Amino acid sequence: MKAHDGMYIDGAWRPAAGSDTIEVVNPADEQVVGRVPAGTAEDVDAAVRAARAAFPAWAATPPAERAARLAALRDVLDARKDEIAETVTAELGSPLPFSQAVHAGVPILVAGSYAELAATYAFEERVGNSVVHQEPVGVVGAITPWNYPLHQIVAKVAPALAAGCTIVLKPAEDTPLTAQLFAEAVAEAGVPAGAFNLVTGLGPVAGQALAEHPDVDLVSFTGSTAVGRRIGAAAGAAVKRVALELGGKSANVILPSADLAKAVNVGVANVMSNSGQTCSAWTRMLVHDSRYEEAVELAAAAALKYGDRIGPVVNAKQQARVRSYIEKGVSEGARLVVGGPEAPRPQGYFVSPTVFADVEPGMTIAQEEIFGPVLSILRYEDEEDAVRIANGTVYGLAGAVWAGDEAEAVAFARRLDTGQVDINGGRFNPRAPFGGYKQSGVGRELGTHGLSEYLQTKSLQF
């Protein structure tokens, strides 16, 4: 794992404009594992100018050739998957098996899906006396988070390149080493100079400069709803396209006919996965009165198994934030069943897997995104009550429904105000659109819907 001391701009590693650096800390042991440049507005401008200069040639590249470059990128990522997993583990603290299966494995699937889409997508269609043509938006500014550092990069860069856009990436400052490794993979895959550019740096400096740059045609951001609002406002002032994948407070609704043990165990695993740092995590478990206490006992037993199996949260600030939410849950009257605010280890930014029962819908821990290994279990009286509680937050990103009969689960899922619902533990699909309702965002990622975010439409009348 080698940290570059420059920015990847126009196909080469170039010195940063300034001398400031960012320390990359392993949250499991609090040791510095690397340093990267803290990019400035000058670095961002150089990257955007490179992307703008490269855009005409890349946009004119036949889709089959763009597909070939993406297929090559998929193959490079696959060949370097062990290095990817080790890098993510070093800067995010994720247990290595999880890094191998998810942090390295999922982006390979997504890159492959866009290689196939670029080769098969109908960029033009005949509609009556018109030809409807889809063409790339232009230069994309991508700002990605730390919780799934490579997946979030690939989910933006792959469709942008498939569409014919050029791109400037500003990754999260906590996980920039994975982004640098990705830049190496882009070069190895033969993506032309300037089509992809990387600037490391802090959000309020490099991120803001990228979002506000007048030559950026679309800003794609994944992160908090608060920052998403600011990016959306800046984009609106400039009348430029924006795609926002923001927060969530997803409901896991267990109907009375469900296999309770399976639903609870999978639900707990979903929340504890990646140390709870998943925007789509099912952090609210809704259980019918008649099975409530049984569900609480099952959830407590399941959560206890994760005590030594999950990694830390990303940094000290996030650890303090999660612990403050746990304290808030106790102070507002929720029943602490497992875990608590006390740090479980003397070193590292660890948080105990925590389960709350007797959570009321209006409590802070049932309304706000915690982004840590904390589960709230709520009771409901009937189906109408469950729908009301499930839809009763400002978010609408994901969710789950469990029932003995699939048709019953689907009927309930159709009533949820959320962008994606897993039915009885449905599997991840890299071609299915992902994104939210309400304050969970604007636009979609993955599959054809993700590709369309980076396209604009032109009609030719005959």
KEDREN-199232 format. One record per atom (N, C-alpha, C, O): x, y, z. Coordinates in steps of 0.1 Angstrom, whole numbers, plus 2048, in hexadecimal, padded with zeros to 3 digits. Layout:
residues N
XYZ ...
***
This chain:
residues 462
8097F4800 800800800 80980C800 81080F80A 8098147F5 81181F7F3 80982C7F1 7FF82C7E9 80C8367F9 8048437F7 80C84C7ED 81884E7EF 8058517E4 80A85A7DA 80B8687E0 80186C7E8 8158707DD 81687D7E3 8118887D9 8148947DB 80A8847CF 80488D7C5 7F688A7C2 7F08827C8 7F18917B8 7E388F7B2 7E48887A5 7EE88A79D 7DA8807A2 7DA87A795 7D288278B 7C588378C 7D988A783 7D289377A 7D889276C 7E489176A 7CF890762 7D288F754 7DC883752 7E588474A 7D9878758 7E086C756 7EE86A75D 7F5861759 7F1873766 7FE87376D 7FC87777B 7F387F77F 806873784 806878792 80E885792 81A88578E 80788F796 80D89D796 80E8A27A4 80689F7AD 8198AB7A7 81A8B17B4 80E8B97B7 8088BF7AF 80A8B97C4 7FF8C17C9 8038D07C9 80E8D37C9 7F98D87C8 7FB8E77C8 8008EC7D5 8098F57D6 7FC8E67E0 8008EA7ED 8088DF7F4 80B8D47EE 80D8E2800 8158D9808 80E8D1813 8148C8819 8028D5816 7FB8CE821 7F78C081D 7F58BD812 7F78B7828 7F48A9826 7E98A582F 7E68AC839 7E489982D 7D9893835 7DF88683A 7E387E832 7DE884847 7E287784D 7D786D84B 7CC87084E 7DA861847 7D1856846 7D384D852 7DE847854 7C984B85A 7CA844867 7C2837867 7B6837862 7C882C86B 7C182086C 7B8820879 7BD821884 7AB820877 7A2822883 7A281688D 79D817898 7A880B889 7A97FF892 7B480189C 7B37FC8A7 7BF807898 7CA8098A2 7CF8178A3 7D981A8AB 7C982089C 7CC82F89D 7DA832898 7E083C89C 7E082988F 7ED82C88A 7EC83287C 7E382F874 7F583B879 7F584286C 7FB838861 805832863 7F3836857 7F782C84C 7FB83383F 7FF82C836 7F984083E 7FD847832 7FA856833 7F385B83C 7FF85D829 7FC86C828 7FA86F819 80086A811 7F0877817 7ED87C809 7EC88B809 7EA891813 7ED8917FD 7EC89F7FC 7DE8A4800 7D489E7FC 7DE8B0806 7D18B7808 7CF8C07FD 7D48CB7FC 7C68BC7F4 7C48C47E7 7BE8D27EA 7B78D47F3 7C18DB7E1 7BC8E87E1 7B38EB7D5 7B18E27CC 7AD8F77D5 7A58FB7C9 7AD8FB7BD 7A88F87B2 7BA8FE7BE 7C38FE7B2 7C58F07AD 7C48EE7A0 7C68E67B5 7C78D87B1 7BA8D47AA 7BA8CD79F 7AE8D77B0 7A18D47AA 7A08DB79C 79B8D4793 7A48E779B 7A38EE78E 7AC8E7783 7A78E5778 7B88E2787 7C08DB77D 7BA8CE779 7BA8CB76D 7B38C7783 7AD8BB77F 7A18BD776 79E8B576D 7998C7779 78D8CA771 7918CE763 78A8CA759 79B8D6762 7A08DA755 7A58CE74D 7A28CD740 7AB8C5753 7AF8B874C 7A38B0748 7A38AB73D 7998AF750 78D8A874D 7868AF741 7818A8738 7858BC742 77E8C4737 7868C272A 77F8C071F 7938C272A 79A8C071D 7998B2718 7998B070C 7978A8721 79689A71C 788896718 78688C711 77E89F71C 77089B719 76D89970B 76688E708 7708A1701 76B89F6F4 7708926EE 76888B6E8 77C88E6F0 7818816EB 77B8756F1 77786C6EB 7798766FF 77386A706 764869703 75F85E701 75D874702 74F8746FE 74D86E6F0 7438686EE 7578716E7 75686C6DA 75B85D6D8 7598576CE 7618586E3 76584A6E2 7598406E1 7508426E9 75A8376D8 74E82E6D6 74B8266E3 7558236EA 73F8246E6 73B81D6F3 7428106F4 74580C6FF 7458096E9 74B7FC6EA 75A7FD6F0 75E7F56F7 7608086EC 76E80B6F1 76D80F700 77680B708 763817703 76281B711 75F80E71A 76480D725 757805714 7547F971B 7617F171D 7627EA727 7697F1713 7767E9714 77F7EF71F 7857E7726 77F7FC721 78780272B 7817FE739 7897FB742 7747FE73A 76E7FA747 7707EB74A 7727E8755 7707E3740 7737D5742 7817D3746 7847CB74F 78A7DB741 7987DA745 7997DF753 7A17D975B 7927E9757 7927EE765 78D7E476E 7937E1779 7827DD76B 77D7D2773 7887C7775 78A7C3780 78F7C476A 7997B976B 7A57BE774 7AA7B677C 7A97CA773 7B47CF77C 7AF7CF78A 7B77CB793 7A37D478D 79E7D379B 79E7C57A0 7A17C27AC 79A7BC798 7997AE79C 7A77A879F 7AA7A17A9 7B17AC796 7BF7A7798 7C57AD7A5 7CE7A77AB 7C07B97A9 7C67C07B5 7BD7BF7C1 7BE7C87CA 7B37B67C1 7A97B67CB 7AF7B47D9 7AA7B97E3 7BA7AC7DA 7C07AA7E8 7C67B77ED 7C57BA7F8 7CC7BE7E4 7D27CB7E8 7C87D57EB 7C97DD7F5 7BD7D57E4 7B17DE7E7 7AC7DB7F5 7AA7E47FD 7AA7CE7F8 7A47CA805 7AE7CE810 7A97D381B 7BB7CC80E 7C47D0819 7C57DF81B 7C67E4826 7C37E6810 7C37F5811 7B77FA818 7B8803821 7AB7F5815 79F7F981C 7A07F582B 79C7FD833 7A57EA82E 7A67E683C 7B07EF843 7AD7F284F 7BA7F383D 7C47FC843 7BE80A846 7C1810851 7B680F83D 7B281D83F 7A381E844 79F829849 79C814844 78E814849 78C80B855 78380D85D 796802857 7957F9863 78C7ED861 78A7E586A 7877EB855 77D7E0852 7857D3854 7907D184F 77E7C985A 7847BB85B 7887B684D 7807B8844 7937B084B 7987AC83E 78E7A3836 78C7A682A 78879A83C 77E792834 77379A82E 76E798823 76E7A4836 7637AD831 7697B6826 7627B881C 7757BA827 77B7C281D 77D7BA810 77B7C0805 7817AE811 7837A5805 7757A37FE 7747A47F2 76B79F806 75E79C800 7567A77FB 7507A77F0 7567B2802 74D7BE7FF 7557CA7FA 7527CE7EF 75F7CF801 7657DB7FD 76D7D97F0 76E7E27E8 7737CD7EE 77A7CA7E1 7717C37D7 7717C67CB 7687BA7DC 7607B27D3 7557B97CC 7537B77C0 74D7C17D3 7427C87CD 7467D27C2 73F7D27B8 7507DA7C4 7547E37B9 7587DC7AC 7567E17A1 75D7D07AD 7617C87A1 7547C5799 7537C578D 7497C17A1 73C7BD79B 7377CA794 7317C9789 7377D579B 7317E1795 7397E6789 7337EA77F 7467E5789 74E7E977D 74B7E0772 7497E5766 7497D3774 7467CA76A 7387CD764 7367CB758 72E7D176D 7217D3768 7217DF75E 7197DF755 7297E9761 72A7F5758 7327F274B 72F7F9741 73B7E974C 7427E5740 7387DF736 7387E172A 72F7D773B 7247D0733 71A7DB72F 7167DA723 7167E4737 70C7EE734 7117F7729 70A7FB71F 71E7FB72A 723805720 7237FF712 722806708 7247F1712 7247EB705 7177E86FF 7157E66F3 70C7E8707 6FF7E4703 6F47EF704 6E97ED6FF 6F77FA70B 6ED80470E 6E980B701 6F280E6F8 6DC80E6FF 6D78146F3 6D88246F5 6CF82A6FC 6E382A6F0 6E58386F2 6DC8406E9 6DC84C6E9 6D58396E0 6CD8406D6 6C08386D3 6C182B6D2 6B583E6D1 6A98376CD 6A08406C4 6A184C6C5 6988396BC 68F8406B3 6818416BA 67C8376BF 67C84D6BB 66F8506C1 6678576B6 6688646B6 65E8516AF 6568576A4 66085E69A 668857694 65E86B698 66687268E 673878695 67988168F 6768736A1 6828786A8 68C86D6AB 6898616AD 6988716AC 6A38696B1 6A786F6BF 6AB87A6BF 6A68676C9 6A986B6D7 6B78666DA 6B985A6DB 6C08706DC 6CE86C6DE 6D28706EC 6CF87B6F1 6DA8676F2 6DF869700 6EE86B6FF 6F58636F8 6F3876705 701879704 70687C712 6FE88071B 71387C714 71987E722 71688D726 71689671E 71488E733 71289B73A 71E8A4738 71C8B0735 72A89F73A 7368A7739 7408A3744 743897746 7458AD74B 74E8AB756 7478A8763 73E8B0767 74A89D76A 744899776 74D89C782 759898781 7488A278C 74F8A3799 7498997A3 73E89A7A6 75188F7A7 74D8847AF 7538867BD 75F8877BF 74B8867C8 74F8877D5 74A87B7DD 73E8797DE 7538737E2 74F8667E7 7528647F6 75C86B7FB 74B85C7FD 74D85A80C 75784F80F 75D849806 75984D81C 763844821 75D836824 76582D826 750835825 74B82882B 74C81C822 74F811826 74B81E815 74E81480B 75781A800 75281E7F5 76481C803 76C8267FB 76D8227ED 76D82B7E4 76F8157E9 7708127DB 7638107D4 7618157C9 75980A7DB 74C8097D5 7468167D1 7418177C6 7478207DA 74182D7D7 7488347CB 74283B7C4 7558317CA 75D8377BF 7588307B2 7558377A8 7588237B2 75481C7A5 74681F7A1 743820795 73D8207AB 72F8237A8 72D8307A1 72283379C 7368397A2 73684679B 73E84678F 73A84B784 74B842790 754843785 75083A77A 75183E76E 74C82D77D 749824772 73E829769 73F82975D 73282D76E 728832765 72B83F75E 728841753 733847765 73785475F 740851752 73E857748 749848754 752844749 74A83D73E 74C83F732 741834742 73982D738 730837730 72E835724 72C842736 72384C72F 72B854726 72685A71D 739855728 74185E720 74586A727 74B873721 74286B734 74687773C 755875740 75A86A740 75B881743 76888074A 765884759 75B88A75C 76F882762 76B882770 777887778 783884775 77488E783 77D89278D 77888C79A 76D88F79E 7808847A1 77C87E7AD 7838857B9 78F8877B9 77B8887C3 78088C7D0 77B8827DB 76F8837DF 7848797DF 77F86F7E9 77F8747F7 78587F7FA 77986C800 77987080E 788871813 79086880F 78A87A81C 79887C821 79C87082A 7A886F82D 792869830 79685D839 79B851831 7A2849836 797850824 79A84481C 7A084880E 79B843804 7AA85080E 7AF854800 7B884A7FA 7BB84A7EE 7BE840802 7C78377FC 7C082D7F3 7C682A7E8 7B482A7F6 7AC8217EC 7AA8297DF 7AA8237D5 7A78367E0 7A583E7D4 7B283F7CC 7B183E7BF 7BD8407D2 7CA8407CB 7CC8337C4 7D18327B8 7C98287CB 7CB81B7C4 7C181A7B8 7C58147AE 7B581F7BA 7AC81F7AE 7B28277A2 7B0822797 7B88327A5 7BE83A79A 7C9832793 7CA833787 7D082A79B 7DA822794 7D481778B 7D8814780 7C8812790 7C1808788 7BB80E77B 7BB808771 7B681B77C 7B1822770 7BC823766 7BA82175A 7C882776A 7D4829761 7D781B75B 7DA81A74F 7D8811763 7DB80475E 7D17FE754 7D57F774B 7C5802756 7BA7FE74D 7BA80573F 7B2802736 7C280F73E 7C3817731 7B982172F 7B6825724 7B282673A 7A9831739 7B183E734 7BB84173B 7AD84572A 7B5850725 7B885B72F 7B085D739 7C386272E 7C786C737 7BC877737 7B787B72D 7B987C743 7AF886745 7A1881746 79888974B 79E875742 790870744 78D86E752 78286F756 79786A75A 796868769 7A1870770 7AC86F76C 79D87877A 7A787F781 7A487E790 79887D794 7AE87F799 7AC87D7A7 7B38897AF 7BE88C7AC 7AB88F7B8 7B08997C1 7AC8957CF 7A18947D2 7B68927D7 7B48907E5 7B389D7ED 7B98A77E9 7AC89D7F8 7AB8A9800 79F8A9809 79789F80A 79D8B4810 7928B681A 7868BB813 7868C2809 77A8B6818 76D8BA812 76B8C9811 7678CE806 76D8D181C 76B8DF81B 7748E7812 7718F280E 77F8E180E 7888E7805 7878E17F7 7828E87ED 78C8D57F5 78C8CF7E7 77E8CB7E3 77B8CD7D7 7768C67EC 7698C27E9 7608CD7E5 7598CD7DB 7618D87EC 7598E47E9 75E8EA7DC 7558EE7D4 76B8EB7DA 7708F07CD 76B8E87C1 7688EE7B7 76A8DB7C3 7668D27B8 7578D47B5 7528D67AA 74F8D57C0 7408D67BF 73D8E47B8 7338E57B1 7458EE7BB 7418FC7B6 7498FF7A9 74690A7A4 7518F77A4 7598FA798 7508FD78C 7478F4789 751908785 74890B77A 74990176E 740901766 7548FA76D 7568F1762 7528E2765 7548D975D 74C8E0771 7468D3775 7388D3771 7308DC776 7348CA769 7268C9764 71C8C276D 7108C576D 7218B8774 7198B077D 7218AD78A 72D8AA789 71B8AF795 7218AB7A2 71A89E7A7 70E89F7A9 7228947AA 71C8887B0 7228867BE 72F8857BF 71A8867C8 71F8867D6 71887B7DD 70C8797DC 71F8747E6 71A86B7EF 71F86F7FD 72B8707FF 716871806 71A875814 70E87981C 70387481A 710882825 70688682E 6FB88F827 6FE89681E 6EF88F82D 6E5897827 6E88A6829 6E58AE820 6EF8AA834 6F28B8836 6FC8BD82C 6F98C8826 7068B5828 70F8BA81E 7088B9810 70B8C2808 7008AF80E 6F88AE802 6F08BA7FF 6EF8BF7F3 6EA8C0809 6E28CC808 6EA8D7802 6E68DF7F9 6F78D9808 6FF8E4804 7048E27F5 7048EB7EE 7078D67F2 70B8D37E4 6FF8D57DA 7018DB7D0 6F38D17DE 6E88D37D6 6E58E27D4 6E18E67C9 6E78EA7DF 6E48F87DE 6EF8FF7D4 6EB9077CC 6FB8FB7D6 7059007CD 7038FD7BE 7049057B5 6FF8F07BC 6FC8EB7AE 6F08F37A9 6F08F679D 6E68F57B1 6DA8FC7AD 6DD90A7A8 6D890F79F 6E69117B0 6EA91F7AD 6F091F79F 6EF929798 6F891579C 6FF91478F 6F790D784 6FB90C778 6EB908787 6E290177E 6EA8F5778 6EA8F476C 6F08ED781 6F78E177C 6F18D5782 6EB8D578C 6F38CA77B 6EE8BD780 6F48B878D 7008BB790 6EC8B1795 6F18AC7A1 6EB89E7A4 6DF89C7A1 6F38957A9 6EE8887AE 6F38867BC 6FF8887BF 6E98847C5 6EC8837D4 6E78767D9 6DC8737D9 6F186F7E0 6ED8637E7 6F08667F5 6FC8677F9 6E68677FE 6E786D80B 6E4863816 6E7857815 6DE868821 6DC86082D 6D185682C 6C9856823 6D084E837 6C5845837 6C1841846 6CA84284F 6B583C848 6B1837855 6A782C852 69B82C855 6AC82184B 6A4817845 69D80E84F 6A380A859 69180A84B 689802854 6897F384F 6897F1843 68B7EA858 68A7DC856 67D7D785C 67C7D5868 6737D5854 6667D2859 6647C3858 6647BC84E 6617BD864 65F7AF866 6507AD868 64B7B0873 6497A885E 63B7A5860 639799868 642790869 62D79786E 62B78C877 62D77E871 630775878 62B77D864 62C77085D 63A76C85A 63D761855 64477585D 652772859 659768861 65476486C 66476385C 66D75A863 67576486C 67E76A868 671765879 67676F882 68576E884 68C778884 689762887 69776088A 6A076487E 6AA76B880 69C760872 6A4764866 6A4773864 6AE779861 698779865 697787863 69F79086D 6A5799869 69E78C879 6A6793884 6B5791882 6BC79B882 6B978587F 6C878287E 6CE789872 6D878F873 6C6789867 6CB79085B 6CB79F85D 6D47A6859 6C07A4864 6BF7B2867 6CB7B7870 6D07C286D 6CE7B087A 6D97B4883 6E67B487B 6EE7BD87C 6E97A9872 6F57A986A 6F67B5861 7007BA85F 6EA7B985B 6EA7C4852 6EE7D185A 6F67D9854 6EA7D3866 6EE7DF86D 6FC7DF872 7037E9871 7017D3876 70F7D287B 7197D2870 7257D5872 7157CE863 71E7CE858 7257DB856 71F7E6857 7327DB854 73A7E7852 7397F085E 73A7FC85C 7387EA869 7377F2876 72C7FC876 72C80687D 7217F886F 71580186F 71780D865 70E816865 72280E85E 72581A856 720817848 72781783E 713815846 70C81383A 70081B839 6F781A842 6FE82482F 6F382D82E 6E682682D 6DB82B831 6E681A827 6DA812825 6D7808830 6CD80082E 6DE80883B 6DC7FE845 6CE7FF84B 6C980A84C 6C97F384E 6BB7F2854 6BC7F5863 6BB7EC86B 6BE801867 6C1805875 6B480587D 6B580688A 6A8804877 69C80487F 6957F687C 6927F3871 6947EE886 68D7E1885 67F7E288A 67D7E5896 6757E0882 6677E1886 6617D3887 6617CB87E 65C7D1894 6577C3897 6497C589D 6467CE8A5 6407BC899 6327BC89E 6327B98AE 63B7B28B3 6287BF8B4 6277BE8C3 6287AF8C7 62E7AC8D1 6217A68C0 6207988C4 62D7918C4 62F7868CA 6387968BD 64478F8BC 6507988C1 65C7958BF 64D7A38C7 6577AD8CA 6627A88D3 66E7A98D0 65E7A38DF 66879F8E9 6717948E3 67D7938E6 66B78B8DC 6737808D6 67D7868CC 6887818CC 6797908C5 6827968BB 68E79D8C3 69979C8BE 68B7A38CE 6957AA8D5 69F7A08DB 6AB7A38DA 69B7958E0 6A478B8E5 6AD7858D9 6B97838DB 6A77838CE 6AF77E8C2 6B97888BE 6C47858BB 6B57958BE 6BE79F8B9 6C97A18C3 6D57A38BF 6C77A08D0 6D17A28DA 6DB7968D8 6E87998D9 6D778A8D7 6E077F8D5 6E87808C8 6F477D8C8 6E27858BE 6E97878B1 6F47918B2 6FF7908AD 6F079D8B8 6F97A88B9 7057A48C2 7117A98BF 70379C8CC 70F7998D5 71A7918CD 7257928D1 71678A8C3 71F7828BB 72978B8B3 7337878AE 7257988B1 72D7A18A9 7377A98B1 73F7B18AC 7387A78BF 7417AF8C7 74F7AF8C2 7557BA8C2 7557A48BE 7637A48BA 7647A28AB 76F7A08A5 7597A38A3 7597A1895 7587AD88C 75A7AC880 7557B8892 7537C488A 75F7CD88C 7667CD897 7627D5882 76D7DF883 7697EB88A 75E7EC88F 7727F588B 76F802891 76780B887 76580787C 76281688D 75D820884 76982887F 774826884 767832876 77283786E 77C840875 788840872 77784787F 780850886 77B854894 770850897 78285C89B 77E85F8A9 7718688A9 7698668B2 77087189F 76487989F 75887089D 74D8738A3 758866894 74D85E891 74A85589D 73F8528A1 7558508A4 7538498B0 74B8518BB 74284C8C1 74F85D8BD 7488668C7 73A8688C2 7318698CB 73886A8B5 72A86C8B0 7218618B3 7168638B8 7268558B0 71D8498B2 71B8478C1 70F8448C5 7258488C9 7238478D8 7198518DE 71284E8E7 71985D8D8 7108678DD 7028648D9 6F88668E1 6FF85D8CE 6F28588CA 6ED84D8D4 6E284D8D8 6F78458D8 6F383A8E1 6EF8408EE 6E583C8F4 6F684A8F3 6F38518FF 6E58588FE 6DE858907 6E385D8F2 6D68648F0 6CA85A8F0 6C085D8F6 6CC84E8EB 6C28448EC 6BF8408FA 6B383F8FD 6C983F902 6C783C910 6BF847917 6B584591F 6C4853915 6BE85F91C 6AF861917 6A786791F 6AB85D90B 69E85F906 69485390A 689854907 69A849911 69283F917 69183290F 68A829913 699830905 69A8238FE 6A1819907 6A981C910 69E80C906 6A480290E 6B07FC908 6B07F78FD 6BC7FE90E 6C87F9909 6C97EA90C 6CA7E6917 6C97E2901 6C97D4902 6D77CE901 6DB7C5909 6DF7D38F8 6ED7CE8F6 6F57DA8F3 6F17E48EC 7027DA8F7 70B7E58F4 70A7F18FD 7067EF909 70D7FC8F8 70D8088FF 7188128FA 71F80F8F1 71981E901 7228288FC 7318268FF 73982D8FA 73481D909 74181B90D 74A815902 74580C8FB 75681A900 75F8158F6 7638078FA 767804905 7617FD8F1 7647EF8F4 7737EB8F5 7777E18FA 77C7F48EF 78A7F18EF 7927FE8F2 78D8098EF 79D7FD8F8 7A58098FB 7AB8108EF 7AF81B8F0 7AD8098E4 7B380F8D9 7AA80C8CC 7A48028CB 7AA8168C3 7A28158B8 79481B8BA 79081D8C5 78D81E8AF 7818268B0 77581C8AF 76C81D8A6 7758138B9 76A8088B9 75E80D8C1 75F8158CA 7528088BC 74680A8C3 73F7FC8C5 73F7F48BC 73A7FA8D1 7337ED8D4 7277EB8CB 71F7F58CA 7257E08C5 7187DD8BF 70C7DF8C9 70C7DA8D4 7037E88C5 6F97EC8CF 6EB7EA8C9 6E87EC8BE 6E27E58D2 6D47E38CF 6CB7EA8D9 6CD7E98E5 6C27F28D4 6B87F88DC 6AA7F28DA 6A67EF8CF 6A37F08E5 6947EC8E4 68C7F88E9 6918018EF 67F7F68E8 6758008ED 67880E8E7 6778188EE 67C80E8DA 67F81A8D4 6728208CE 66B8198C7 66F82D8D1 6638338CB 66783A8BE 67283F8BD 65D83B8B5 6608408A7 66684E8A8 66E85289F 6638578B2 6688648B2 6758668B9 67A8718B9 67B85C8BE 68885D8C5 6938608BB 69285D8AF 69D8678C0 6A886B8B7 6AE85F8B0 6B18608A5 6B08548B8 6B78488B2 6AE8418A7 6B38398A0 6A18458A7 69883F89D 696849891 690846887 69C855892 69A85F888 6A7863880 6A6866874 6B2863887 6BE869882 6C885D87E 6C8853885 6D0860874 6DA85686F 6E5856879 6EC86087B 6E884A87F 6F3849889 700845882 70B84A886 70083C878 70C838871 71583087A 72183387A 710827881 71881F88A 71081288D 704811889 715809894 70F7FC897 7047FC8A1 7057F68AC 6F980489E 6EF8068A8 6E18028A1 6DE808897 6DA7F98A8 6CD7F58A3 6C27FA8AC 6C37F88B8 6B77FF8A7 6AB8038AF 6A07FA8AB 69D7F889F 6997F48B5 68E7EB8B3 6817F28B7 6807F68C3 6787F38AE 66B7FA8B0 6607F08AF 6617E68A7 6557F28B6 64A7E98B5 63F7F08AD 63E7FC8AD 6367E88A6 62B7ED8A0 61F7E58A3 6207D98A6 6137EB8A1 6067E48A4 6007DC898 5FB7D189A 6007E288D 5FA7DC881 6027E1875 60B7E9876 5FD7DD869 6047E185D 6047F085A 60E7F6856 5F97F785D 5F980585B 60380C864 609816860 604807870 60D80D87A 61B80B875 624814876 61E7FF870 62C7FC86B 62F80585F 63B80A85E 626808856 62881184A 62B81F84F 63482584B 623823859 62583185E 633832865 63983C862 63782986D 64482A873 64F829869 65983186A 64E81F860 65981D856 65B82A84E 66682D84A 65083184A 65183D842 65384984A 653854844 654848857 65485485F 66185A862 66385F86D 66A85B858 67686285A 67886B84D 67186A843 68287484D 68587C842 68D874837 68F87A82C 69186883A 698860830 690856829 68585382D 69585081E 68F846817 69883F80D 69783F801 6A3839813 6AE83480B 6AC825808 6AC8207FD 6A981D812 6A880E811 69F80981B 698810822 69F7FB81C 6967F5826 6957E6823 69B7E1819 68D7DF82B 68B7D182A 67D7CD82F 6787D4838 6777C3829 66B7BE82D 66C7AE82E 6717A8824 6677A9838 66779A83A 65979583C 65179B844 65578B835 648785837 649776833 65177282B 63F76E838 63F760834 63B75E826 63F75481F 633768820 62F767813 63677380B 63477E80F 63C770800 64477A7F9 63A7857F4 63E7917F4 62E7817EF 62578B7EA 6217957F5 61F7A17F2 61F790801 61C79980D 6277A380F 6247AF811 63479E80E 63F7A7810 6407B2805 6437BD808 63E7AE7F9 63E7B77EE 6337C17EF 6367CD7EC 6277BD7F3 61C7C77F4 6207D17FE 61D7DD7FD 6267CD809 62A7D7814 6357E080F 6357EC811 63F7DA808 64A7E1803 6467ED7FA 64C7F77F9 63B7EA7F2 6377F57E9 6318017F0 63080C7EA 62E8007FD 62980B804 63481380B 63181D812 64180F80A 64C815811 651821808 65381F7FC 65482C80E 659837807 669836807 66F83E80F 66E82D7FF 67C82B800 6818267F2 6798207EB 68D8287EF 6928247E2 6958167DF 6958127D3 69880E7E9 69C8007E7 6977F87F3 6997FC7FF 6907ED7F1 68B7E47FB 68F7D67F9 68D7D17EE 6967CF802 6997C1801 68E7B9807 6887BB811 6897AF7FF 67E7A6802 684799807 68B792800 681796814 68578A81A 694787818 69977C815 69C79281A 6AB791819 6B079180B 6BA78A808 6AA798802 6AE7987F4 6BD79C7F2 6C27A37FA 6C37967E8 6D17987E5 6D57A57DE 6CC7AB7D7 6E17A97E0 6E67B57D9 6E67B37CA 6EA7A87C5 6E27BD7C3 6E27BC7B4 6E97C87AE 6E47D47B0 6F57C77A8 6FC7D27A4 6F67DA798 6FA7E5795 6EB7D4792 6E47DB787 6D77E278C 6D17E9784 6D37E0798 6C77E679D 6CA7F47A2 6D57F77A8 6C17FE79F 6C480C7A3 6C480D7B2 6BC8077B9 6CD8167B7 6CE8187C5 6CE8277C7 6D582F7C1 6C582C7D0 6C383A7D3 6B783C7DB 6AF8337DD 6B58487E0 6AA84A7EA 69F8547E6 6A085B7DD 6958537EE 68A85C7EF 68D8677F9 696866801 6858727F9 68687C803 694882805 69B8847FB 698883811 6A6889814 6B187E813 6BC881817 6AE87380D 6B986980A 6C086B7FD 6C98647FA 6BB8757F5 6C38797EA 6BB87C7DD 6AF87C7DD 6C387E7D2 6BD8817C5 6C58797BB 6D18797BB 6BE8717B3 6C48697A9 6C685A7AD 6C38567B9 6CC8527A5 6CF8447A7 6DD8407A3 6E384779A 6E28367AA 6EF8307A6 6EC8217A2 6E281B7A6 6F581C79A 6F680E796 6EC80B78A 6E1811789 6F0802782 6E87FE776 6E580976C 6EC81376C 6DB807764 6D781175A 6D381E760 6D682975A 6CD81E76B 6C882A772 6D5832776 6D583F776 6DF82B77B 6EB83277F 6F2838773 6F8843774 6F2831768 6F883675B 6F1843756 6F784C752 6E4843757 6DC84E752 6DE85B75A 6DC866754 6E485A766 6E786676D 6F286E766 6F287B768 6FA86875E 70586E758 703871749 70C874741 6F6870745 6F2873737 6E887E736 6E188073F 6E888572B 6DE88F728 6D888C71B 6DE885712 6CC891718 6C488C70D 6C2897703 6C08A2706 6C48936F6 6C289C6EB 6B88966E1 6BA88A6DE 6AF89D6DC 6A58986D2 6A889E6C4 6AA8AA6C3 6A88966BA 6AA89A6AC 69D8976A5 69988C6A3 6978A26A0 68A8A0699 68C8A068A 6948A7684 685897683 686895675 67889766E 677896662 
***
